[in-house]
């Protein structure tokens, strides 16, 4: 059984999956989507080959801990994902994951369009790895 990490976005959604031992997160891609329903559908297509036990969805709180519009969207996405799969969905504080993802990509000289296409996947890896480390 594996755990899936998700960095939900209105246009792009990053997806990562754990190994079976639940030690390491690995990015499996970014899906292009046109909203919540499309994102749920495409994420489920991306992970259909894995035996999933739960989902971890990034919950982008503001730096002061308050909840904003992005959190509400992540929550709605999570509810639709749970209703569609009947699996547990955990909202995970993802503050600074995108900043960390950009830093890692900069350190590895990933720039321009290539960066835009993978930054959400790297963010999903950070979200999932943070959860796995907490176990």
C-alpha positions in Angstrom: 0.0 0.0 0.0 1.2 3.5 -0.9 0.5 7.1 0.1 -0.1 9.8 -2.5 1.0 13.4 -2.0 -0.7 16.2 -3.9 0.1 19.8 -4.5 -3.3 21.0 -5.9 -3.5 24.0 -8.2 -6.1 25.5 -10.4 -4.1 24.8 -13.6 -1.4 22.3 -12.6 -1.4 19.7 -9.8 1.7 17.9 -8.7 1.6 14.3 -7.7 4.0 12.1 -5.7 3.8 8.6 -4.4 5.5 6.8 -1.5 7.5 3.6 -1.7 5.8 0.6 -0.3 7.8 0.9 3.0 6.6 4.5 3.3 10.1 5.9 3.7 10.6 7.9 0.5 8.4 10.1 -1.7 8.9 10.1 -5.4 7.4 12.5 -7.9 5.3 10.9 -10.7 4.3 14.0 -12.6 2.2 17.1 -12.9 -1.2 17.0 -14.4 -2.7 19.9 -16.3 -6.3 20.5 -15.2 -9.2 23.0 -15.6 -10.5 22.9 -12.1 -11.2 20.7 -9.1 -13.3 18.0 -10.8 -10.8 17.7 -13.7 -7.9 17.6 -11.2 -9.5 14.8 -9.2 -10.1 12.8 -12.4 -6.5 13.3 -13.7 -4.8 12.6 -10.3 -6.8 9.3 -10.1 -5.7 8.4 -13.6 -2.1 9.1 -12.7 -2.1 6.8 -9.6 -4.4 4.0 -10.9 -1.5 1.5 -11.1 -0.7 1.9 -7.4 -2.4 0.3 -4.4 -3.3 3.5 -2.5 -4.2 3.7 1.1 -4.5 7.4 1.6 -3.9 10.8 0.1 -2.0 13.8 1.6 -3.0 17.1 0.1 -1.0 20.3 0.6 -2.9 22.8 2.7 -1.2 26.2 2.0 -1.8 28.2 5.2 -0.6 31.7 5.3 2.7 32.3 7.1 0.9 33.6 10.2 -1.2 30.3 10.3 -4.4 31.8 9.0 -6.5 30.1 6.3 -7.1 31.8 3.0 -8.6 31.2 -0.4 -6.0 28.6 -1.4 -6.8 26.6 1.7 -10.5 26.6 0.9 -9.8 25.3 -2.6 -7.5 22.6 -1.3 -10.2 21.6 1.2 -12.8 21.4 -1.5 -10.4 19.3 -3.7 -9.8 17.0 -0.7 -13.5 16.5 -0.1 -14.1 15.6 -3.7 -11.2 13.2 -3.7 -12.4 11.5 -0.6 -16.0 11.2 -2.0 -14.7 9.8 -5.2 -12.3 7.2 -3.7 -13.7 6.6 -0.2 -10.1 6.7 1.1 -8.7 8.9 3.9 -7.5 12.3 2.8 -5.2 14.3 5.1 -4.6 18.1 4.7 -0.9 18.8 5.4 0.5 22.2 6.2 2.6 23.0 3.1 4.0 26.4 4.0 7.2 27.1 2.0 7.1 23.9 0.0 6.9 25.8 -3.3 9.8 28.1 -2.1 11.8 25.0 -1.3 11.0 23.4 -4.6 12.1 26.5 -6.5 15.3 26.6 -4.4 16.1 23.0 -5.3 15.4 23.5 -9.0 17.6 26.6 -9.0 20.4 24.7 -7.4 20.2 22.2 -10.2 20.0 24.8 -12.9 16.4 24.0 -13.9 15.0 27.1 -15.5 12.2 28.4 -17.7 9.5 26.2 -19.1 11.1 23.1 -17.7 10.9 24.5 -14.2 7.3 25.5 -14.6 6.4 22.0 -15.7 8.0 20.3 -12.7 7.8 22.7 -9.7 4.4 21.3 -8.7 5.7 17.8 -8.7 8.7 18.7 -6.6 6.3 20.5 -4.2 4.2 17.3 -4.0 7.3 15.4 -3.1 8.1 17.9 -0.3 4.5 17.6 1.0 4.5 13.8 1.0 8.0 13.5 2.4 7.1 15.8 5.3 4.2 13.6 6.1 6.3 10.4 5.8 9.0 11.9 8.1 6.3 12.6 10.7 5.4 8.9 10.8 
